[in-house]
Amino acid sequence: MSENKVHEVIKRLSNAFRKRFNDYNGMYLFGASVDGKIHEDEDIEIVALFASEDKAKREAIWPMVGKIETELEVSIDLYPYTEEKFKNDEVLYDEVINEGVFYNPLGIEEKRK
């Protein structure tokens, strides 16, 4: 599996979220795949940020994730959060902020302020 698969996941998720949710603010890639490569027995770990997050949104997100997992033959571990809930999950927040890579809603890597 190639490095391009991780970036394809980011691109497809960003496109799907942007089209469906007008409050999608981008995502962080973290964990083993932060190097852009697929690692055997490791999920692609992503925090997706939204202005609001609730049960209905999660129910809409999971089929999108499942479709991409099936099409690209990958496993995605997605955490949908608002900025506030993300910051309140101190352990995950620290790991992601210190080691993760942020992608804007267009799926382009950028530095976070």
Summary of the structure (lengths in Angstrom):
residues: 113
radius of gyration: 13.0
end to end distance: 32.3
largest distance: 34.8
contacts: 314
relative contact order: 0.22
helix: 50%
strand: 22%
